[in-house]
Amino acid sequence: MARRARTHHATGAERAGPAAGRRWPWRCTVSALVSAKGLRKAYKNKVALDDAAFEIPAGRIVGLIGPNGAGKTTALKAMLGLIPFDGQLNVLGLDPRTQRDELMRDVCFIADVAVLPRWMKVKEAIEFVSGVHPRFDKARCERFLKGTQLKPNMRVREMSKGMIVQLHLALVMAIDARLLVLDEPTLGLDILYRKQFYQRLLEDYFDEQKTILVTTHQVEEIEHILTDVMFIRDGKVVLDTPMDTLGERFIEVFVDAQRAEEARGLQPIDERALPFGKTVMLYDGVPAERLAAIGETRTPGLADLFVATMKGTYA
Ligand SMILES: Nc1ncnc2c1ncn2[C@@H]1O[C@H](COP(=O)(O)OP(=O)(O)OP(=O)(O)O)[C@@H](O)[C@H]1O
């Protein structure tokens, strides 16, 4: 979906209303915070989510990663009850279609950092979020800001990008949500600020009571903070794995030219050339001992795994 200008900060953060609707009729796995099965969404004649299935356990940082138009934003919107959809979807034990108000008490949704209006003062941003989110702790936000150069009367347009990141983070981190949903939160920031954003989120916000779901194209810089990764392609979740078991399934091997044919016989899912005649081959589900016999092995980076998984997407 083409990114459009967003006009306010916390799109999903609405004042909680009375509990509405019925409980979802089927039980999700005890530890799953979000559980989807046969999730489908079609816009006119475009299928955005096509029988997608996934589970997000509590206390995790999950990256939802996919190429443009894969269905990431649509999946988030469904979880937040912002669009109608078909199939089963349970978020925090609630049905987003009928229990959105109740859901929003425990969910915080923040779009990218650039959404803070330029005319807004620090104190106005605080008042705004305070007014729309029931779990926003104003004092906590002000404590976070104390350690920065930001002053209550400073306007967004007077801030450097780094300061905007600090304000954004202070607002996010003062919301005591069980589920924090971030849709490409660092769009438009350079690599230093992007790293700073994720690092602070990890160090000052995340704990085992919280779950963070983040979509991004910037695979490399969130890789180290993720506990789980989901790849989405053409509306389907094509990979859903904890980061710490990724290396049990996927292995990269550095192969010399003379062993290349032998290595290809083990059917790599991708290969790329290196200088001096070496090739890196990426395998899915081939035993580590067999691969160790043909070259030096290592766990692939998420970016290389993403490229291999998405081959053909841009054809
Ligand atoms: N309101 C809409 N009306 C029609 N088609 C839509 C609408 N929103 C999304 N789509 C289409 O649904 C598909 C999935 O879009 P979605 O925004 O979920 O993808 P995405 O993975 O978030 O992409 P991006 O990374 O580009 O933001 C795309 O083909 C998009 O064009």
The ligand as a MOL file (V3000), in Angstrom:
LIG
                    3D

  0  0  0     0  0            999 V3000
M  V30 BEGIN CTAB
M  V30 COUNTS 31 33 0 0 0
M  V30 BEGIN ATOM
M  V30 1 N -7.7750 0.2820 1.0430 0
M  V30 2 C -7.3200 -0.5070 0.0620 0
M  V30 3 N -7.9980 -0.6530 -1.0860 0
M  V30 4 C -7.5580 -1.4680 -2.0680 0
M  V30 5 N -6.4320 -2.2160 -1.9990 0
M  V30 6 C -5.6990 -2.1110 -0.8770 0
M  V30 7 C -6.0990 -1.2440 0.2230 0
M  V30 8 N -5.1820 -1.3640 1.2140 0
M  V30 9 C -4.2530 -2.2450 0.7620 0
M  V30 10 N -4.5670 -2.6850 -0.4820 0
M  V30 11 C -3.7970 -3.6690 -1.2710 0
M  V30 12 O -3.6240 -4.8360 -0.4830 0
M  V30 13 C -2.3160 -5.3610 -0.6420 0
M  V30 14 C -1.6200 -5.4160 0.7340 0
M  V30 15 O -1.4050 -4.0830 1.1950 0
M  V30 16 P -0.7010 -3.7550 2.5890 0
M  V30 17 O -0.7600 -2.2880 2.7690 0
M  V30 18 O -1.2710 -4.6120 3.6450 0
M  V30 19 O 0.7900 -4.2260 2.2880 0
M  V30 20 P 2.1240 -3.9200 3.0940 0
M  V30 21 O 2.8130 -5.2430 3.2120 0
M  V30 22 O 1.8330 -3.1780 4.3360 0
M  V30 23 O 2.9010 -2.9980 2.0610 0
M  V30 24 P 3.9540 -1.7670 2.2900 0
M  V30 25 O 5.1910 -2.3910 2.7950 0
M  V30 26 O 4.1170 -1.2540 0.8950 0
M  V30 27 O 3.3090 -0.7830 3.2260 0
M  V30 28 C -1.6020 -4.4540 -1.6360 0
M  V30 29 O -1.6990 -5.0350 -2.9140 0
M  V30 30 C -2.4090 -3.1730 -1.5820 0
M  V30 31 O -2.3650 -2.5100 -2.8160 0
M  V30 END ATOM
M  V30 BEGIN BOND
M  V30 1 1 1 2
M  V30 2 1 2 3
M  V30 3 2 2 7
M  V30 4 2 3 4
M  V30 5 1 4 5
M  V30 6 2 5 6
M  V30 7 1 6 7
M  V30 8 1 6 10
M  V30 9 1 7 8
M  V30 10 2 8 9
M  V30 11 1 9 10
M  V30 12 1 10 11
M  V30 13 1 11 12
M  V30 14 1 11 30
M  V30 15 1 12 13
M  V30 16 1 13 14
M  V30 17 1 13 28
M  V30 18 1 14 15
M  V30 19 1 15 16
M  V30 20 2 16 17
M  V30 21 1 16 18
M  V30 22 1 16 19
M  V30 23 1 19 20
M  V30 24 2 20 21
M  V30 25 1 20 22
M  V30 26 1 20 23
M  V30 27 1 23 24
M  V30 28 2 24 25
M  V30 29 1 24 26
M  V30 30 1 24 27
M  V30 31 1 28 29
M  V30 32 1 28 30
M  V30 33 1 30 31
M  V30 END BOND
M  V30 END CTAB
M  END
